[in-house]
Structures are given as C-alpha cells and as structure tokens.
Amino acid sequence: MSPMIPLQPFGRTGHQSTRVIFGAAALSVVTQDEADQTMELVSQSGINHIDTAASYGDAELRLGPWLEHHRDEVFLATKTGERTRDEAYAQISRSLELMRTDHVDLLQLHNLVDEVEWQTAFAPGGALEAAIQARDEGMVRHIGVTGHGLTVATQHLRSLEQFDFDSVLLPYNYPMSRNPAYIEEFEALAQVCEERNVAIQTIKSITRAPWGDREQTTNTWYEPLTDQVAIDTAVNWVLGRPGIFLNTVGDIHVLPKVIDAAQRFTERPSEDAMRELESAWGMEPLFV
C-alpha cells in the first residue's frame, strides 16, 4: 500500500481534500484508454479531488466514463472561460453533460486576470451571474477564481472584494518565489484567504523553464522537470508551505513522478538545496 497523501480542509467547503489535486489538463489529448489508466492511478494514490476546465481539450469528455461510476468518491471542479452570463451558463451545462454528472463541487472563473475580461465577468450580465445561477439551481456547489501571470495575486484580491469566492488558484514555485513583488502579493492574498477560509490551489510546481526554442517533449506549455529527484525537491518545496494545495502536472507521463514525490513528502528543502536545484536544472521563472 502506497503512503497516503495528507488531507486538509478545502477552505470552507466542508470537504477534506488531498493536498495534491489531480489536474485533468493532463487528459486533454489522450485516448480513452490512457485516460482510464490515469484515473486508475489517481484513484489508487488516494487523490480525491479533480480539477478540470471546459477548455482542456477532451479532458471533460475523457473523465465522463470514470465519473459515471466514481462520482461520489471525488470533489469535482471545472472552469468556464466565458465572460458573459449566457455563454458561461451554456458552457457549465455542457461540462456537466460531458462529465456525465448533474453537479460539480466547484465552478471556477478561468484565468480571470485581463482587465477588460475581469470587468465583463463582474458586470451585470457577466459570467459571475451564471455561476451564481448555476449554484442556486444545484448544478454548482461552490464558486472559485483562477489565473496565471505576475498580476494574478493582486487581481484575485480585487476579485475577493467583489465576491466571496470559495477558492483561488495561481502559480507558485521556487523560481517565482525569487521575484520579491510576486511573492509579497502571493502572501498578501494568502493572508486574506486564511482570514476568510478560502482554499488556495497552486499550479506550476515543477516548472523548469519556458520551452524557448527547445523541442516540446511533454503535453505542457512550459518545460517541466522530469527527473524524479528534482521533482521530489520541487514538490517538497511547495507542500512545505502549510495550508496550500498543489495541482498536478498537465502530462500523464510525468504525473506518476509528481504523485510519487507527494506520497514521500516530509519537509520543505533548505534554501541551499533549492538554489542547487535551480542551478543544476537551469530553472527559470515562467512569467517575467
């Protein structure tokens, strides 16, 4: 029996989620057979929380057959990238249909960072109204917001002023922590989330660098670490910060290494160990 990944409350939702959340972007371009095998691994590892999105290729479609038989075993989250009420509501309905379920536990406004899109989503007739309507109708239990880039923490704080979201999601890894402005804003957001019992999900834990001119060898838009020892160190660094969740990598072949690292997590590596990792693998921030 593999060691279990620890559980912690997912904010105020009442769900005890594994600190590692399965990022179903990994299922965006796989066969149904590969998806089924991946879900078997996720299930065996004890991960009880799945995070997907309408825009993740075929991910919702691939999850459907597994969810049909295991829906009550997991906390299921998806995202809408639409910014107006009608389009967002239609997309939420479509997501439920593809995943063969009548509700998701969490519906997130996807990558809500761009100022014009942000204004649209919160305006009358915006995507937030669709999320609230879907919640009122029982299609959605909780509502969150996600984002990328260097301004995301500040935008999430603004979003939390507009609406009482149940969760946020944003990048967090060692190279980004070396950006003083980003990490200061991340910690300011984390403090507000702690006060309000809002769950914090983090992405890009095992980023090595942008692909640049190198050939893309994984199903991720950035180059991930692929060496097990390096992944162990990067994963331990993220899990070493209490209170946050780590969303896994968008490639089914790298996924087992991330799960393996999480199952053996003990403590956060030292600053020296992280500097060593950074220099050995040429790690660079994904957003500059």
Backbone as a ProteinNet text record, in pm:
[ID]
protein_1_A
[PRIMARY]
MSPMIPLQPFGRTGHQSTRVIFGAAALSVVTQDEADQTMELVSQSGINHIDTAASYGDAELRLGPWLEHHRDEVFLATKTGERTRDEAYAQISRSLELMRTDHVDLLQLHNLVDEVEWQTAFAPGGALEAAIQARDEGMVRHIGVTGHGLTVATQHLRSLEQFDFDSVLLPYNYPMSRNPAYIEEFEALAQVCEERNVAIQTIKSITRAPWGDREQTTNTWYEPLTDQVAIDTAVNWVLGRPGIFLNTVGDIHVLPKVIDAAQRFTERPSEDAMRELESAWGMEPLFV
[TERTIARY]
85.2	0	88.8	64.8	144.9	112	211	180.8	70.5	-14.8	-126.1	-84	-141.4	-119.3	-208	-152.9	-232.8	-354.4	-455.1	-578.2	-576.3	-646.8	-672.6	-803.9	-869.6	-998	-979.2	-1066.4	-1062.1	-1142.9	-1076.6	-1142.4	-1264.3	-1374.3	-1496.5	-1598.4	-1552.4	-1647.6	-1696.8	-1623.9	-1660.1	-1595.3	-1516.8	-1451.9	-1307.1	-1269	-1128.5	-1061.7	-986	-921.6	-777.3	-729.3	-586.9	-510.7	-395.6	-317.7	-269.7	-270.2	-239	-369.4	-397.5	-520.5	-484.4	-562	-533.4	-573.4	-475.9	-500.9	-533.2	-662.3	-706.4	-670.9	-597.2	-541.5	-455.5	-406.3	-326.2	-405.2	-537.9	-621.1	-666.3	-609.7	-661.9	-643.6	-532.1	-508.5	-470.1	-537.7	-506.7	-623.5	-598.3	-706.3	-791.5	-908	-993.6	-923.5	-851.4	-778.8	-672.2	-598.9	-496.3	-561.4	-674.9	-746.5	-792.7	-847	-894.8	-779.9	-665.4	-547.8	-498.6	-501.4	-458.2	-550.4	-680.7	-775.9	-761.3	-721.3	-692.5	-575.9	-471.7	-355.7	-396.3	-473.5	-519.6	-599	-689	-772.8	-689.3	-596.4	-511.5	-423.6	-386.1	-297.9	-375.6	-508.2	-590.8	-631.2	-590.2	-628.2	-780.1	-843.3	-990.2	-1046.4	-967.9	-1008.7	-957	-1046.8	-1012.1	-1040.1	-944.3	-960.8	-948.1	-1055.1	-1051.6	-1104.4	-1127.4	-1179.3	-1241.7	-1338.6	-1403.5	-1302.8	-1196.9	-1100.2	-984.5	-987	-877.8	-902.5	-905.9	-920	-1034.8	-1002.5	-1104.7	-1116.6	-1055.4	-1046.7	-1182.3	-1279.8	-1410.4	-1475.1	-1463.8	-1515.8	-1450.1	-1317.3	-1241.5	-1272.7	-1307.8	-1341.7	-1478.4	-1568	-1706	-1723.2	-1659.6	-1679.9	-1636.9	-1529.2	-1481.7	-1576.2	-1614.1	-1700.8	-1837.7	-1883.4	-2013.8	-2021.4	-1907.6	-1904.7	-1840.8	-1772.4	-1696.6	-1726.1	-1836.9	-1861.6	-1859	-1916	-1926.8	-1795	-1689.5	-1560.5	-1471	-1510.3	-1421.7	-1492.6	-1415.3	-1456.1	-1420.6	-1520.7	-1501.1	-1511.7	-1405.1	-1402.3	-1381.6	-1451.2	-1422.5	-1420.5	-1402.4	-1387.2	-1458.1	-1506.3	-1555.7	-1469.5	-1429.7	-1351.7	-1439.5	-1569.7	-1661.9	-1678.1	-1707.6	-1714.1	-1854.2	-1949	-2086	-2177	-2288.6	-2376.7	-2426.7	-2482.2	-2543.9	-2441.7	-2327.3	-2222.6	-2166.5	-2145.1	-2090.7	-2189.1	-2316.2	-2418	-2426.5	-2421.5	-2425.6	-2303.2	-2189.5	-2066.8	-2070.1	-2122.4	-2135	-2226.1	-2337.8	-2431.7	-2363.4	-2286.1	-2214.3	-2110.5	-2041.9	-1942.2	-2006.3	-2122.7	-2191.8	-2229.1	-2275.7	-2315	-2194.4	-2084	-1963.7	-1912.7	-1921.1	-1868.2	-1970.7	-2089.3	-2193.6	-2230.8	-2249.4	-2287.2	-2390.6	-2462.4	-2562.7	-2511.7	-2387.1	-2331.4	-2179.7	-2117.8	-1976.5	-1968.1	-1864.9	-1847.2	-1792.7	-1719.4	-1659.8	-1659.6	-1711.8	-1706.9	-1619.1	-1514.4	-1421	-1425.3	-1412.6	-1396.8	-1250.8	-1228.2	-1096.8	-1007.9	-887.4	-785.6	-841.8	-902	-965.3	-862.7	-781.3	-672.1	-679.5	-701.4	-710.4	-816.6	-781.6	-869.7	-1006.5	-1008.9	-1136.3	-1224.1	-1162.9	-1238.6	-1288.3	-1203.9	-1239.1	-1363.4	-1360	-1474.4	-1601.8	-1587.7	-1702.9	-1764.3	-1678.1	-1725.7	-1805.2	-1765.4	-1832.1	-1947.9	-1957.6	-2063.8	-2199.8	-2309.6	-2440.3	-2437.7	-2493.7	-2490.1	-2356.5	-2272.6	-2140.3	-2140.1	-2022.6	-2007.8	-2037.3	-2008.2	-2034.5	-2183.3	-2270	-2414.8	-2451.7	-2383.6	-2409.7	-2368.8	-2252.6	-2203.3	-2300.8	-2349.8	-2444	-2576.5	-2624.2	-2748.6	-2731.5	-2617.4	-2591.1	-2583.2	-2529.6	-2523	-2663.5	-2744	-2881.7	-2962.2	-2928	-3001.6	-2942	-2836.7	-2778.2	-2680.8	-2649.4	-2552.5	-2409.3	-2391.5	-2260.2	-2273.2	-2178.3	-2188.8	-2110.1	-1992.6	-1906.5	-1849.3	-1800.7	-1751	-1610.4	-1519.4	-1381.7	-1333.7	-1207.7	-1147.9	-1002.7	-956.3	-820.4	-747.6	-614.7	-539.5	-392.4	-329.2	-186.4	-118.5	11.6	84.3	126.8	194.5	252.6	154.2	42.4	-52.7	-167.3	-163	-278.1	-313.9	-215.4	-246.8	-324	-281.3	-349.3	-490.3	-505.6	-639.3	-730.4	-675.5	-756	-803.2	-716.4	-757.5	-873.2	-864.9	-974	-1100.9	-1084	-1199.9	-1266.8	-1185.4	-1239.4	-1311.6	-1276.4	-1350.1	-1487.9	-1496	-1621	-1719.2	-1663.1	-1748.1	-1677.6	-1754.5	-1697.8	-1666	-1560.7	-1521.3	-1478.2	-1498.8	-1461.7	-1317.2	-1259.7	-1122	-1055.7	-922.3	-842	-738.8	-684.9	-581	-481.7	-351.5	-247.9	-112.7	-14.9	116.3	193.8	270.8	357.4	466.6	589.3	704	828.7	940.3	1059.5	1111.1	1127.9	1177.8	1089.7	956.7	869.2	880.9	919.4	934	1053.6	1142	1259.2	1224.3	1101.4	1052.5	987	1054.3	1005.4	863.9	833.1	699.5	593.4	620.9	520.6	494.5	601.8	582.9	517.1	543.8	479.4	328.1	290.6	148.6	82.7	158.2	106.8	74.3	168.4	148.4	37.1	20.7	-90	-224	-230.8	-351.5	-374	-266.5	-277.1	-330.8	-290.5	-336.3	-487.7	-535.9	-680.2	-756.8	-700.2	-764.9	-772.3	-666.4	-664.8	-772	-781.6	-880.4	-1023.5	-1045.5	-1181.4	-1208.7	-1107.7	-1118.8	-1147.5	-1068.3	-1075.2	-961.1	-991.4	-888.7	-790.7	-661.8	-558.7	-499.8	-523	-464.4	-346.1	-239.3	-121.7	-88.9	-38.8	-2.9	142.5	195.6	330.7	441.1	415.3	513	645.4	639.1	762.9	811.4	782.5	830	982.4	1040	1183.4	1208.4	1139.7	1158.8	1059.4	1045	970	1042.2	969.7	1032.2	1135.9	1109.1	1200.9	1209.4	1330.9	1349.6	1359.5	1353.9	1371.2	1247.1	1268.9	1158.4	1067.3	936.5	840.1	823.2	859.1	856.3	747.8	674.9	564.9	440.7	326	200	178.5	279.2	269.6	321.6	265.6	308.7	436.2	488.8	619.1	700.1	831.7	912.6	913.6	863.8	865.1	996.1	1023.1	1128.5	1078.7	1168	1125.8	1207.7	1316	1399.9	1331.2	1319.9	1244.9	1299.5	1431.9	1490.1	1462.2	1471.7	1442.1	1295.3	1207.5	1063.2	1035.9	1101	1085.1	1112.8	1224.4	1266.3	1166.4	1122.9	1029.1	893.2	845.1	715.8	723.4	834.2	851.3	853.4	909.9	914.8	772.9	688.6	550.6	472.1	475.8	399.5	453.2	577.7	638.7	578.6	498	425.7	289.4	261.5	135.1	14	-97.3	-224.9	-259.8	-167.5	-199.7	-211.7	-271.2	-284.8	-194	-149.1	-65.2	-144.5	-168.4	-237.6	-132.3	-155.8	-51.3	-27.8	65.7	118.2	27.1	32.2	-54	-1.9	63.9	116.3	104.8	36	10.6	138.1	245.9	369.2	457.1	439.8	514.3	434.5	303.4	213.8	255.5	290.5	325.6	442.4	535.3	650.9	609.2	512.6	462.3	386.7	305	230.8	328.4	428.7	530.1	599.7	636.8	703.9	612.8	486.2	390.9	368.6	370.8	349.7	467.5	583.3	701	738.5	650.1	680.1	709.3	816.1	847.6	855.3	946	959.9	1010.1	1002.1	1048	1201.2	1257.4	1403	1460.3	1588.4	1655.4	1671.7	1700	1726.6	1846.5	1948.1	2067	2028.8	1944.9	1901.7	1825.8	1745.6	1666.7	1755.7	1854.9	1949.6	2025.2	2059.2	2132.3	2045.4	1919	1825.1	1811.9	1795.4	1776.4	1895	2014.7	2133.3	2160.1	2134.6	2159.1	2069.1	1945.4	1848.5	1816.8	1891	1867.1	1724.7	1669.4	1529.3	1512.2	1404.1	1374.3	1226.8	1193.9	1052.4	975.9	852.5	769.4	712.2	688.8	631.1	731.4	764.6	861.2	805.7
-120	0	125.2	216.1	338.7	429.4	511	608	702.8	744.1	829.5	976.3	1048.4	1192.4	1255.9	1346.3	1402.3	1481	1487.3	1561.5	1693.5	1793.6	1914.8	1974.8	2055.5	2112.7	2199.4	2181.2	2265.6	2391.8	2484.4	2608.2	2579.9	2652.7	2639.1	2546.9	2465.1	2380.9	2260.7	2227.4	2108.4	1981.6	1992.8	1873.5	1863.7	1742.9	1715.5	1668.5	1754.8	1720.8	1679	1589.2	1556.9	1684.2	1704.7	1827.1	1831.7	1716.8	1712.4	1688.5	1777.7	1774	1730.7	1638.6	1592.9	1699.7	1752.1	1849.9	1777.7	1776.1	1695.5	1757	1866.9	1916.4	1806	1714.8	1601.3	1510.9	1521	1434.4	1503.7	1619.4	1698.7	1634.2	1560.4	1498.7	1351.1	1276.6	1133.6	1049.1	919.8	827.9	796	737.7	699.4	595.8	505.1	401.1	463.1	560.1	627.8	704.2	766.1	840.4	745.6	630.2	532.8	482.2	455.5	409.6	517.8	642.3	753.9	770.1	755.5	769.3	655	539.1	425.5	460.8	522	565	670.5	768.5	876.7	817.3	725.3	661.2	578.9	499.6	415.3	498.3	618	702.7	774	761.7	822.3	966.3	1020.9	1158.7	1166.3	1258.3	1262.5	1394.2	1465	1597	1611.6	1640.7	1654.6	1797	1856.6	1992.6	1991.4	2026.7	2029.5	2164.3	2176	2300.2	2269.7	2350.9	2334.1	2345.7	2424.3	2449.7	2349.6	2247.6	2148.9	2039.2	2074.9	1975.3	1879.7	1748.7	1644.5	1601.5	1677.3	1630.6	1596.4	1683.9	1656.5	1532.1	1520.9	1403.7	1275.1	1279	1160.6	1123.6	1222.8	1195.7	1129.2	1155.4	1107.8	961.7	869	726.4	686.4	748.2	715.6	775.9	903	970.7	904.3	845.3	777.7	673.3	613.3	506.3	550	665.6	704.9	847.1	905	1047.6	1082.9	996.1	1030.8	1013.3	967.3	946	1069.6	1167.9	1282.2	1416	1516.8	1656.5	1698.5	1739.8	1766.3	1916	1969.6	2111.5	2128.2	2225.1	2262.5	2414.8	2465.3	2609.8	2651.8	2775.7	2835.9	2956.7	2965.1	3079.4	3183.3	3154.7	3252.5	3369.8	3487.4	3607.3	3666.2	3618.4	3669.5	3560.4	3602.7	3509.6	3395.2	3428.4	3324.4	3222.9	3273.3	3182.5	3095.9	3157.4	3082	2975.8	3012	2916.7	2797.3	2826.9	2719.1	2629.1	2689.5	2610.3	2522	2574.1	2494.8	2373.9	2397.4	2288.3	2182	2227.4	2136	2054.4	2117.9	2047.7	1933.1	1959.6	1855.1	1738.3	1771.7	1669.8	1582	1646.4	1571.8	1482.5	1532.8	1456.8	1360.8	1355.7	1261.5	1276	1401.2	1426.9	1539.2	1551	1657.4	1778.7	1770.3	1886.6	1878.2	1993.9	1997.1	2057.7	2021.7	2074.7	2217.2	2248.2	2382	2424.6	2544.1	2603.1	2726.8	2735.1	2846.3	2935.1	3065.4	3157.8	3147.4	3101.1	3055.9	3171.6	3178.5	3275.6	3417	3461.6	3593.5	3698.2	3744.2	3836.8	3962.7	3944.7	4057.4	4156.5	4285	4387.7	4395.4	4392.5	4402.7	4280.7	4161.8	4039	4040	4091.2	4098.2	4186.4	4303.8	4396.2	4331.2	4260.6	4196.3	4089.5	4006.1	3894	3940.8	4056.5	4105.6	4201.1	4247.8	4342.6	4271.8	4347	4284.3	4206.2	4084.3	4000.1	3929.9	3933.7	3871.1	3727.1	3662.9	3520.2	3487.9	3582.7	3556.4	3528.5	3598.4	3575	3432.1	3379.4	3240.9	3143.1	3170.4	3082.5	3082.3	3200.9	3211.5	3141.7	3162.6	3096.5	2944.1	2896	2751	2698.1	2779.1	2739.1	2733.6	2836.1	2839.1	2719	2672.6	2560.2	2423.3	2422.6	2296.2	2232	2302.1	2247.9	2265.8	2361	2401.1	2420	2370.7	2387.1	2507	2530.2	2640	2711.8	2835.1	2916.6	2967.3	2952.5	2997.3	3079.5	3125	3204.7	3160.3	3158.2	3112.2	3214.5	3200.4	3290.3	3256	3314.9	3298.7	3435.4	3435.9	3561.8	3627	3741.7	3808	3896.1	3934.4	4024.6	3948.7	3815.9	3735	3749.7	3755.8	3763.2	3891.2	4001.3	4129.1	4126.6	4066.6	4055.8	3967.7	3858.8	3772.5	3850.1	3935.4	4016.9	4108.6	4167.2	4252.1	4168.6	4047.2	3959	3926.1	3903.6	3871.1	3990.1	4112	4231.2	4238	4185	4189.9	4079.7	3961	3844.4	3750.7	3680	3591.2	3453.2	3448.5	3321.1	3219.3	3090.9	2982	2935	2966	2921.8	3013.6	3012.9	3080.4	2980.2	3006.5	2920.2	3011.1	2987	3070.3	3000	3047	2981.2	3000.7	2898.8	2905.9	2801.3	2848.5	2756.8	2832.7	2761.7	2826.7	2941.2	2922	3035.4	3159.9	3142.7	3259.6	3323.8	3244.3	3298.5	3392.4	3385	3472	3610.4	3625.1	3755.3	3823	3921.7	3978.2	4034.3	4102.5	4161.7	4052	3946.7	3839.9	3771.4	3736.4	3657.4	3742.1	3872.9	3962.5	3966.7	3974.5	3977.7	3841.7	3732.8	3598.2	3586.5	3630.9	3617.8	3709.6	3827.1	3916.7	3849.5	3784.1	3709.5	3594	3522.1	3406	3445.9	3562.9	3610.2	3635.4	3700.6	3726.1	3593.7	3501.2	3369.5	3295.8	3306.2	3239.6	3300.1	3432.7	3500.7	3462	3442.3	3414.7	3266.6	3184.3	3039.7	3009.1	3070.1	3048.1	2952.4	2845.7	2747.6	2808.6	2774.9	2823.7	2704.8	2702.5	2599	2659.9	2581.5	2631.9	2543.6	2609	2539	2567.3	2487.3	2505.7	2472.4	2375.8	2342.1	2290.7	2216.5	2153.3	2216.9	2346.3	2416.9	2423.2	2386.3	2405.8	2542.3	2567.8	2693.9	2700.1	2816.4	2819.6	2731.7	2678	2592.5	2668.1	2796.2	2870	2802.8	2778.5	2715.9	2564.5	2510.7	2365.9	2290.7	2167.9	2084.4	2047.8	2060.9	2030.2	1879.3	1822.7	1676.5	1629.1	1722.6	1683.5	1763.1	1717.5	1785.4	1902.1	1988.4	2105	2223.6	2341.6	2458.3	2520.7	2462.6	2501.7	2373.8	2385.5	2264.6	2225.3	2105	2062.5	1991	1982.8	1892.8	1750.9	1659.8	1520.9	1421.4	1468.5	1383.6	1365.3	1241.1	1214.9	1291.2	1293.3	1361.3	1511.6	1567.4	1710.7	1739.3	1651.6	1667.7	1657.1	1561	1546.8	1679.8	1742	1866.8	1978.6	1991.6	2098.6	2079.5	1955.8	1925	1947.2	1902.8	1922.4	2070.2	2151.9	2295.3	2353.2	2316.3	2368.4	2313.4	2181.7	2121.2	2165.6	2214.7	2262.2	2392.4	2459.1	2577.5	2530.6	2541.8	2489.5	2559	2484.7	2546.3	2556.6	2518.7	2531.3	2392.9	2391.5	2268.1	2276	2160	2150.5	2078.9	2148.6	2086.2	2025.3	1900.7	1824.5	1871.8	1807.3	1846.2	1803.7	1878.1	1850.8	1746.7	1642.6	1536.5	1403.1	1306.1	1179	1099.6	1127.9	1051.1	1108	1236.2	1298.4	1286.1	1273.4	1266.4	1163.8	1039.2	941.1	986.7	1063.7	1111.2	1217.3	1299.6	1402.1	1335.7	1236.3	1162.6	1091.2	1028.4	957	1052.7	1170.1	1270.1	1312.2	1335.7	1381.3	1275.1	1148.5	1039.9	1026.8	1079.3	1069.7	1202.9	1301.1	1433.9	1428	1495.1	1504.3	1648.9	1727.9	1867	1952.9	2082.6	2175.3	2173.7	2162.7	2164.6	2300.7	2301.3	2425.5	2517.7	2643.1	2741.5	2696.3	2640.3	2591.8	2481.1	2388.9	2278.2	2332	2435.1	2493	2568.4	2640.5	2712.4	2611.5	2499.4	2392	2333.1	2308.4	2255.1	2352.7	2479.5	2584.1	2590.3	2583.4	2594.7	2465.3	2349.8	2221.1	2203.4	2251.8	2229	2354.2	2463.4	2585.6	2634.6	2628.8	2668.8	2818.7	2856.5	2998.6	3024.6	3145.9	3178.3	3168.9	3119.4	3103.3	3238.6	3325.9	3456.9	3562.9	3653.8	3760.3	3895.3
0	0	0	-96.8	-102.8	15.1	58.3	164.5	116.6	208	168.4	163.6	69.6	61.4	167.7	250.4	360	311	396.1	367.6	444	390.3	467.7	418.6	502.5	460.1	336	236	117.4	147.6	215.3	255.9	340.7	309.5	390.8	325.4	228.1	153.7	233.6	340.8	417.6	366	256.6	201.4	247.8	290.4	322.3	192.8	129.7	2.8	25.3	-61.1	-58.9	-93.7	-31.2	-57.1	-201.6	-269	-411.2	-486	-580.8	-660	-801.2	-857.9	-994.3	-1094.7	-1166.9	-1272.5	-1401.6	-1439.3	-1553.6	-1689.5	-1690	-1816.7	-1879.1	-1795.2	-1842.7	-1937.4	-1933.5	-2018.1	-2147	-2176.7	-2289	-2424.9	-2444	-2576.5	-2565.3	-2478.4	-2462	-2513.7	-2532.5	-2571.9	-2448.9	-2471.2	-2358	-2271.6	-2336.1	-2262.3	-2171.6	-2225.5	-2144.2	-2028.9	-2057.4	-1952.7	-1841.7	-1880.9	-1781.8	-1694.6	-1757.1	-1681.2	-1585.1	-1632.4	-1548.4	-1428.9	-1451.3	-1341.3	-1240.5	-1290.1	-1201.5	-1108.2	-1165.8	-1086.3	-983.8	-1028.6	-939.8	-823.6	-856.8	-756	-657.1	-709.4	-623.4	-530.4	-576.6	-494.9	-384.6	-386.8	-282.3	-311.4	-426	-459	-475.8	-404.5	-401.7	-453.7	-533.5	-582.8	-725.7	-819.1	-961.4	-1005.1	-1075.6	-1126.5	-1278.3	-1347.2	-1492.9	-1542.6	-1674.2	-1732.4	-1867.2	-1904.4	-2034.7	-2148.4	-2126.3	-2234	-2238.2	-2153.5	-2152.6	-2256.3	-2382.6	-2488.7	-2462.2	-2463.1	-2441.2	-2294.6	-2202.8	-2063.4	-2001.2	-2015.8	-1953.5	-2015.1	-2146.1	-2217.5	-2166.8	-2149.1	-2104	-1959.1	-1878.5	-1737.3	-1723.3	-1820.8	-1812	-1775.2	-1850.3	-1822.1	-1680.4	-1630.5	-1495.3	-1390.9	-1413.1	-1316.4	-1304.5	-1414.1	-1413.2	-1302	-1269	-1167.2	-1035	-1034.7	-914.5	-868.8	-917.3	-892	-743.1	-659.3	-516.6	-441.3	-510.5	-443.5	-450.3	-532	-553.5	-543.6	-509.4	-518.2	-660.2	-737.2	-879.9	-908.6	-970.5	-1005.2	-1154.5	-1212.9	-1351.4	-1360.6	-1484	-1503.5	-1630.9	-1628.6	-1752.3	-1786.7	-1911.9	-1958.9	-2026.6	-2033.3	-2092.5	-1995.8	-2050.1	-1965.7	-1952.5	-2035.3	-2022.9	-1967	-1909.8	-1838.6	-1927.6	-2041.3	-2125.1	-2174.9	-2221.7	-2273	-2160	-2044	-1930.6	-1883.3	-1875.2	-1829.2	-1925.2	-2055.7	-2155.8	-2141.9	-2114.6	-2101.1	-1976.3	-1867	-1743.2	-1769.4	-1836.8	-1868.4	-1953.8	-2051.8	-2141.5	-2064.2	-1969.9	-1887.9	-1810.3	-1752	-1675.3	-1765.9	-1884.9	-1982.3	-2020.4	-2053.1	-2092.7	-1979.4	-1855.9	-1741.9	-1681.3	-1743.6	-1701.8	-1554.7	-1513	-1373.9	-1370.5	-1260.3	-1250.6	-1174.1	-1120.1	-1049.4	-1039.9	-1026.9	-989	-849.1	-776.9	-641.3	-643.9	-751.2	-762.5	-908.3	-932.5	-1067.1	-1055.2	-1139.3	-1129.4	-1253.8	-1233	-1344.7	-1386.8	-1510.1	-1557	-1602.5	-1545.4	-1584.4	-1592.7	-1483	-1481.6	-1435.2	-1530.9	-1500	-1586.9	-1716.4	-1809.4	-1762	-1762.3	-1705	-1773.3	-1905.7	-1978.4	-1948.2	-1950.3	-1920.1	-1775.2	-1687.1	-1543.5	-1525.8	-1590.1	-1581.1	-1636.2	-1749.7	-1814.1	-1724.4	-1664.7	-1582	-1460.6	-1403.6	-1282.6	-1312.3	-1436.5	-1473.4	-1478.6	-1476.9	-1499	-1630.2	-1629.2	-1748.7	-1767.5	-1664.8	-1672.8	-1623.9	-1638.5	-1606.5	-1459.8	-1371.1	-1229.2	-1205.6	-1278.6	-1264.2	-1303.4	-1406.8	-1449.3	-1339.6	-1277.8	-1171	-1053	-1017.9	-905.8	-939.7	-1062.1	-1105.5	-1101.1	-1152.7	-1152.9	-1009.7	-918.4	-777.3	-717.7	-747.6	-697	-746.2	-867.3	-927.6	-891.7	-811.4	-766.9	-864.4	-973.8	-1070.9	-1021.2	-932.5	-882.4	-731.6	-655.4	-509.1	-457	-516.6	-470.8	-592.4	-570.4	-681.5	-649.3	-747.9	-729.4	-847.8	-838.4	-945.9	-964.8	-1090.1	-1118.4	-1205.4	-1214	-1300.9	-1311.4	-1413.2	-1443.7	-1437.4	-1460.3	-1478.8	-1348.5	-1361.6	-1245.2	-1168.8	-1232.8	-1165.8	-1099.3	-1107.7	-1067.1	-918.7	-831.5	-688.1	-655.9	-716.4	-695.3	-754.2	-872.4	-931.7	-845.6	-792.2	-704.4	-580	-526.4	-410.9	-450.3	-568.9	-618.7	-637	-690.2	-709.9	-576.5	-474.3	-341.3	-278.8	-322.2	-275.8	-342.2	-464.5	-541.9	-502.8	-468	-443.4	-346.6	-266.3	-164	-223.1	-304.4	-367.7	-262.7	-295	-204.2	-223	-340.7	-367.1	-467.8	-464.7	-567.4	-618.3	-736.6	-794.2	-866	-842.7	-905.1	-900.3	-981.5	-984.8	-854	-818.8	-700.3	-715.2	-724.1	-728.8	-685.2	-671.9	-618.1	-705.7	-838.1	-917.9	-906	-899.2	-886.5	-748.9	-649.6	-514	-504.9	-604.3	-605.3	-660.4	-708.5	-754.6	-633.6	-572.2	-445	-455.2	-566.8	-580.9	-587.1	-666.6	-681.2	-547.6	-476.8	-354.8	-244.9	-246.1	-149.3	-175.3	-303.5	-338.8	-312.4	-338.9	-310.3	-161.3	-77	68.5	119.1	54.9	93.1	62.3	-54.8	-92.2	5.1	35.5	125	261.4	309	439.8	438.8	332.4	320.6	310.8	231.8	216.3	349.6	428.2	558.7	650.8	648.7	733.6	694.7	563.4	515	490	517.2	494.2	346.5	259.3	114.8	78.3	4.3	-33.2	-134.6	-120.7	-214	-289.4	-421.6	-507.1	-581.6	-595.5	-666.4	-786.5	-891.4	-1015.8	-1051.3	-1144.2	-1199.1	-1097.3	-1009.5	-904.7	-961.2	-1074.1	-1124	-1254.3	-1270.7	-1389.6	-1390.5	-1505.2	-1523.1	-1587.9	-1700.6	-1773.2	-1888.5	-1953.5	-2079	-2182.4	-2279.9	-2381.8	-2465.3	-2490.1	-2576.7	-2712.7	-2761.5	-2893.5	-2884.7	-2762.3	-2747.3	-2794.7	-2838.2	-2886.5	-2769.3	-2790	-2683.9	-2673.1	-2557.1	-2540.3	-2443.5	-2383.7	-2293.8	-2331	-2283	-2310.8	-2213.4	-2201.8	-2114.7	-2193.7	-2170.5	-2249.1	-2194.3	-2086.4	-2029.7	-2017.8	-1999.9	-1981.2	-1834	-1801.2	-1660.7	-1625.6	-1496.8	-1450.9	-1477	-1516.8	-1539.4	-1457.4	-1398.7	-1313.9	-1178	-1130.6	-1007.1	-886.9	-871.2	-754.7	-760	-880.9	-897.9	-867.6	-916.8	-890.7	-740.2	-673.7	-528.3	-458.4	-495.8	-431	-456.7	-583.5	-619.7	-552.8	-551.1	-488.1	-336.6	-275.7	-131.6	-94.4	-184.9	-156.9	-150.4	-246.3	-247.5	-127.6	-108.6	2.4	138.8	138.7	263.5	314.6	229.6	277.6	324.6	454.8	506.8	445.1	439.4	405.9	259.3	170.2	27.8	-36.6	-156.3	-234.3	-356.1	-402.3	-521.9	-630.6	-741.5	-855.1	-947.5	-989	-1059	-1202.1	-1266.2	-1397.9	-1514.4	-1625.8	-1740.4	-1837	-1787.8	-1873.5	-1800.3	-1861	-1790.5	-1763.8	-1839.7	-1822	-1710.7	-1681.1	-1570.4	-1439.8	-1452.3	-1336.6	-1229.9	-1268.7	-1165.4	-1077.3	-1134.9	-1057.7	-955.3	-992.9	-900.4	-785.4	-819.3	-715.9	-622.2	-681.4	-603.3	-505.6	-555.6	-471.1	-355.5	-386.7	-284.7	-177.3	-219.2	-122.6	-25.5	-67.1	20.3	84.5	74.4	128.9	278.8	319.1	461.7	507.3	445.6	489.4	374.4	390.5	286.8	279.6	157.3	143.4	183.5	218.3	257.9	137.2	165.3	59.4	-24.8	41.3	-31.6	-129.9	-84.9	-171.6	-291.9	-269.9	-379.8	-478.1	-427	-515.5	-601.8	-537.3	-607.3	-720.1	-687.8	-787.1	-903.7	-869.9	-970.5	-1065.7	-1008.2	-1093.9	-1170.7	-1108.5	-1176.8	-1298.5	-1290.1	-1397.8	-1478.5	-1450.7	-1527.1	-1514.9	-1392.4	-1374	-1390.4	-1457.4	-1480.3	-1449.7	-1409.2	-1389	-1520.1	-1511.5	-1631.7	-1674.8	-1576.6	-1605.1	-1562.3	-1652	-1617	-1658
[MASK]
++++++++++++++++++++++++++++++++++++++++++++++++++++++++++++++++++++++++++++++++++++++++++++++++++++++++++++++++++++++++++++++++++++++++++++++++++++++++++++++++++++++++++++++++++++++++++++++++++++++++++++++++++++++++++++++++++++++++++++++++++++++++++++++++++++++++++++++++++++++++++++++++

